[in-house]
């Protein structure tokens, strides 16, 4: 990256809207809390920045998207697209065979409200049929848009920039940042954290994700945590909507675990977590240094699980294909209009939406 492109970056002030950019492979958006919270309090460890910087590789999404984007509104809020991909390349091959380009397995739009004391998260089901806009991929090639395209094909067709373009087209909201999380990096991060404690109200037995949990309280290691956020067929109605409900419950448990781990009193623990976190993620180019990522995380350090409201984009099952979902237009506009105005998402927006019937299975 040129010196000129570095000079205009946001350095963790938390203020909204200077152009974002850059990203790589990832797995589950459940680990967004790592990028946002796990580095909090480490600003005195300047001597490790060089090591952590070597872990980070960003992607310049701004350059790929150009100027045809939603307005850059300066109202104190911030929007981040957190993406996981279903790539099975490299070490991720242990989780299945790669059948072509990676797709976005999990997507969350994280809206941090003005003051950074509250956040709203909108999960976008990967099987949602959307109008995918024209975009430009990482090599500068034009990628044609498509009607009734599955949402997760945007990443497959054109990489991170096309995923961002699709979200911005759907929502009318400019994404300030972009973060991906890797399968194996996610596992290592959870293990460094010492596991994440959850409570299951029903048994979860899933041969595909290799998860076998009886009802009760469990401290999940990295492999089990990855299994939980990948579990689909054995919970609720077996749909992706049920899996999203598990992911959202895990994210909240993860956030509380990070805040309770006591890293501020244990510099080695902080360094180990920071090392794992920076290896697990690929941020945009405004967050691809330890200093920038640290400032970004510290700006969100006041957020606890109770301060984060999580919903799924209001959808209904597609009449032509029950394995796909389509957005409920009026309800979806309620969601995006509220976030554009930096307001809470109204409860009425999700009243008639399809549900995965896995709510409450994990607490």
C-alpha positions in Angstrom: 0.0 0.0 0.0 1.3 3.4 -0.9 2.2 6.1 1.7 -0.5 8.3 0.2 -3.2 5.7 0.7 -2.1 5.3 4.3 -2.4 8.9 5.1 -6.1 9.2 5.1 -7.0 6.3 7.4 -9.2 6.4 10.4 -7.1 5.8 13.5 -9.6 4.4 15.9 -11.4 7.6 16.8 -14.7 5.8 16.2 -16.1 8.7 14.2 -18.1 7.7 11.2 -17.1 7.6 7.7 -13.9 7.8 6.0 -13.7 5.3 3.2 -13.0 1.6 4.1 -11.2 -1.2 2.2 -9.3 -4.7 2.2 -10.0 -8.5 3.1 -9.3 -12.3 2.6 -10.9 -15.7 3.6 -13.0 -16.3 6.6 -15.4 -18.5 8.3 -17.9 -17.3 10.9 -19.1 -14.0 11.8 -19.4 -15.2 15.4 -15.9 -14.1 15.8 -16.6 -10.4 15.0 -16.2 -9.8 18.8 -12.5 -10.8 18.4 -11.8 -8.0 16.0 -13.8 -5.5 18.0 -13.0 -6.3 21.6 -10.1 -8.7 22.2 -7.4 -6.1 21.7 -9.0 -3.6 24.2 -6.6 -2.1 26.7 -3.3 -3.1 25.0 -2.2 0.4 23.8 0.8 0.2 26.2 2.2 -2.8 24.4 3.7 -0.8 21.5 6.7 -3.2 21.3 4.5 -6.0 20.0 3.0 -3.9 17.2 5.6 -5.1 14.7 4.7 -8.7 15.4 1.0 -8.1 15.2 1.3 -6.0 12.0 2.9 -9.0 10.3 -0.2 -11.0 11.0 -2.5 -8.6 9.2 -3.3 -8.4 5.5 -6.0 -6.0 4.3 -7.9 -5.5 1.1 -8.6 -2.1 -0.4 -12.3 -2.2 -1.0 -12.6 1.6 -1.6 -10.5 1.3 -4.7 -12.6 -1.5 -6.1 -16.0 0.2 -5.3 -15.1 3.7 -6.5 -17.6 6.5 -5.9 -20.9 4.8 -6.7 -21.8 4.1 -3.1 -24.3 5.4 -0.5 -23.7 8.8 1.1 -20.9 9.0 3.6 -23.0 10.2 6.5 -21.3 11.7 9.5 -23.6 11.1 12.4 -21.3 9.4 14.9 -22.5 5.9 14.1 -20.5 3.2 12.3 -21.4 0.2 10.1 -19.2 -2.9 9.6 -19.8 -5.9 7.3 -18.5 -9.0 9.1 -18.2 -11.9 6.7 -17.3 -15.6 7.0 -16.7 -17.7 3.9 -17.2 -21.4 3.3 -13.7 -21.9 1.7 -12.1 -25.2 2.3 -8.7 -24.2 1.1 -5.5 -24.7 3.1 -6.0 -25.8 6.7 -9.7 -25.3 6.3 -9.8 -28.4 4.1 -10.4 -30.4 7.2 -14.0 -29.2 7.1 -14.9 -30.4 3.6 -13.9 -30.3 0.0 -13.6 -27.1 -1.9 -16.1 -27.2 -4.8 -15.2 -23.9 -6.5 -14.7 -20.4 -5.3 -15.6 -19.5 -1.7 -19.0 -18.1 -0.8 -19.9 -16.0 2.2 -21.2 -18.6 4.7 -22.2 -16.0 7.3 -22.8 -12.3 7.1 -23.6 -9.7 9.7 -24.1 -6.0 9.4 -23.0 -4.5 12.7 -24.3 -1.0 13.3 -22.7 0.8 16.2 -24.9 3.6 17.4 -23.7 7.1 18.1 -21.7 7.2 21.4 -20.8 3.5 20.9 -22.8 2.3 23.9 -25.3 0.3 21.8 -25.1 -1.8 18.7 -27.6 -3.4 16.4 -26.7 -6.5 14.3 -28.5 -7.8 11.2 -27.7 -11.3 10.1 -28.3 -11.8 6.3 -29.2 -15.4 5.5 -26.8 -16.8 2.9 -29.7 -18.3 0.9 -31.5 -15.0 0.5 -32.4 -14.3 -3.1 -31.4 -10.7 -3.9 -30.7 -8.5 -6.9 -26.9 -8.6 -7.1 -25.5 -5.4 -8.6 -22.7 -5.1 -11.1 -19.3 -4.8 -9.3 -15.5 -5.0 -9.8 -13.4 -7.8 -8.4 -10.0 -7.6 -6.9 -8.3 -7.9 -10.3 -10.2 -5.0 -11.7 -12.6 -7.2 -13.8 -16.2 -6.3 -14.2 -18.6 -8.8 -12.6 -22.1 -8.7 -14.1 -25.0 -8.5 -11.7 -27.8 -11.0 -11.5 -31.5 -11.1 -10.5 -32.6 -13.7 -7.9 -29.0 -14.5 -7.0 -28.3 -16.1 -3.7 -26.7 -13.5 -1.4 -23.6 -15.7 -0.7 -22.7 -15.8 -4.4 -21.7 -12.1 -4.3 -18.4 -13.1 -2.5 -18.0 -16.0 -4.9 -18.4 -13.9 -8.0 -16.3 -10.9 -7.0 -14.8 -11.3 -3.6 -15.1 -8.9 -0.6 -15.9 -5.8 -2.7 -18.8 -7.4 -4.4 -20.2 -8.6 -1.0 -19.9 -5.0 0.3 -21.5 -3.7 -2.9 -24.4 -6.1 -2.5 -25.0 -5.2 1.1 -24.8 -1.4 0.3 -27.3 -1.9 -2.6 -29.7 -3.8 -0.3 -29.5 -1.4 2.6 -28.6 2.0 1.2 -26.0 2.2 4.0 -22.3 2.7 3.4 -20.1 0.2 5.1 -17.3 1.9 7.1 -15.4 -1.3 7.6 -15.1 -4.9 6.5 -13.8 -7.9 8.5 -13.5 -11.6 7.6 -12.7 -14.4 10.1 -10.9 -17.7 9.2 -12.1 -21.2 10.3 -8.8 -22.3 11.8 -8.0 -18.9 13.2 -11.4 -18.8 14.9 -10.6 -22.1 16.6 -7.3 -21.0 17.8 -8.7 -17.7 19.1 -11.3 -19.6 21.2 -8.7 -21.9 22.6 -6.5 -19.0 23.6 -9.5 -17.4 25.3 -9.9 -20.6 27.3 -13.2 -21.6 25.7 -16.6 -20.0 25.7 -19.3 -21.0 28.2 -22.8 -21.6 26.9 -25.9 -23.3 28.2 -28.0 -25.6 26.0 -31.7 -26.1 26.7 -31.9 -29.1 24.4 -29.5 -31.8 23.2 -27.5 -30.9 20.1 -26.2 -33.8 18.1 -24.9 -33.0 14.6 -22.8 -35.6 12.7 -21.7 -33.0 10.1 -20.3 -30.5 12.6 -19.2 -33.3 15.0 -21.0 -31.7 17.9 -22.6 -33.8 20.7 -23.9 -31.7 23.6 -26.4 -32.7 26.2 -28.7 -30.1 27.8 -26.7 -28.1 30.4 -23.8 -25.8 30.8 -20.6 -26.4 28.7 -17.3 -24.6 28.1 -16.7 -25.1 24.4 -13.2 -25.3 23.0 -12.3 -24.0 19.6 -13.4 -27.1 17.7 -16.7 -27.3 19.5 -17.4 -23.6 19.1 -16.8 -24.0 15.3 -19.1 -27.0 15.3 -21.8 -25.0 17.1 -21.8 -22.1 14.7 -21.8 -24.5 11.7 -24.7 -26.6 13.1 -27.8 -26.6 11.0 -29.8 -29.8 10.4 -30.0 -30.9 14.1 -31.6 -27.7 15.5 -34.9 -25.9 15.1 -36.4 -26.5 11.6 -33.0 -27.5 10.1 -32.8 -24.2 8.1 -30.0 -21.6 7.9 -32.3 -19.4 9.9 -31.9 -21.7 12.9 -28.2 -21.8 12.5 -28.2 -18.0 12.6 -30.0 -18.1 15.9 -27.3 -20.3 17.3 -24.6 -18.0 15.9 -26.2 -15.0 17.5 -26.4 -16.6 20.9 -22.8 -17.7 20.6 -21.6 -14.2 19.7 -23.2 -12.8 22.9 -21.6 -15.4 25.0 -18.3 -14.7 23.3 -18.5 -11.0 23.9 -19.1 -11.6 27.6 -16.3 -14.1 27.8 -13.8 -11.6 26.3 -14.8 -8.9 28.7 -14.6 -11.2 31.7 -11.2 -12.9 30.9 -9.1 -10.3 32.7 -6.6 -9.6 29.9 -5.8 -6.2 31.3 -4.1 -7.7 34.3 -2.3 -10.3 32.3 0.0 -8.9 29.6 1.0 -12.3 28.2 -2.7 -13.3 27.9 -3.4 -10.1 26.1 -0.5 -10.7 23.7 -1.5 -14.3 23.0 -5.1 -13.2 22.3 -4.0 -10.3 20.2 -1.7 -12.6 18.2 -4.5 -15.2 17.6 -7.0 -12.4 16.8 -4.8 -10.7 14.2 -4.1 -14.1 12.6 -7.8 -15.0 12.5 -9.1 -11.9 10.7 -8.6 -10.1 7.4 -9.8 -6.4 7.8 -10.2 -3.6 5.4 -7.2 -1.5 4.7 -8.2 1.1 7.3 -7.8 -1.5 10.0 -4.8 -3.5 8.7 -2.3 -2.3 11.4 -2.2 -3.2 15.1 -2.5 0.5 16.0 -5.6 1.1 13.9 -7.2 -2.2 15.0 -6.4 -1.4 18.6 -8.0 2.1 18.4 -11.0 0.7 16.7 -11.5 -2.0 19.4 -11.0 0.5 22.2 -13.7 2.7 20.8 -16.1 -0.3 21.3 -14.9 -1.4 24.7 -18.1 -0.2 26.4 -20.2 -2.7 24.6 -21.4 -5.8 26.5 -23.8 -8.5 25.3 -26.7 -6.8 26.9 -26.0 -3.7 24.7 -26.1 -5.6 21.4 -29.5 -6.3 19.8 -29.3 -9.0 17.1 -32.0 -9.8 14.5 -32.1 -11.7 11.2 -33.1 -9.7 8.1 -36.9 -10.2 7.8 -37.4 -12.9 5.1 -40.0 -15.5 4.1 -39.5 -18.8 2.3 -39.5 -18.4 -1.5 -42.7 -19.7 -3.1 -40.8 -21.2 -6.1 -38.1 -22.8 -3.9 -38.6 -23.5 -0.2 -34.8 -24.0 0.2 -34.4 -20.3 -0.5 -35.7 -17.2 1.3 -36.7 -13.7 -0.1 -36.6 -10.4 1.8 -39.9 -9.0 3.2 -39.5 -5.7 1.4 -41.6 -3.5 3.8 -40.1 -5.0 6.9 -36.6 -4.9 5.5 -37.0 -1.2 4.7 -38.0 -0.7 8.3 -34.7 -2.2 9.4 -32.5 -0.3 7.0 -34.4 3.0 7.5 -33.9 2.8 11.3 -30.2 2.1 11.0 -29.7 4.9 8.4 -31.2 7.2 10.9 -29.2 5.7 13.8 -32.4 4.5 15.5 -33.2 1.2 17.2 -34.8 -1.4 14.9 -38.5 -1.5 15.6 -39.9 -4.8 17.0 -42.6 -4.7 14.3 -40.0 -5.2 11.6 -39.5 -8.9 12.5 -43.1 -9.7 13.6 -44.1 -11.6 10.4 -40.6 -12.9 9.4 -39.8 -16.6 9.0 -38.0 -18.0 12.1 -35.5 -20.9 12.4 -37.2 -22.2 15.6 -33.8 -22.5 17.3 -34.2 -19.5 19.5 -33.4 -20.3 23.1 -31.6 -23.6 22.3 -28.3 -21.9 23.3 -28.1 -19.3 26.1 
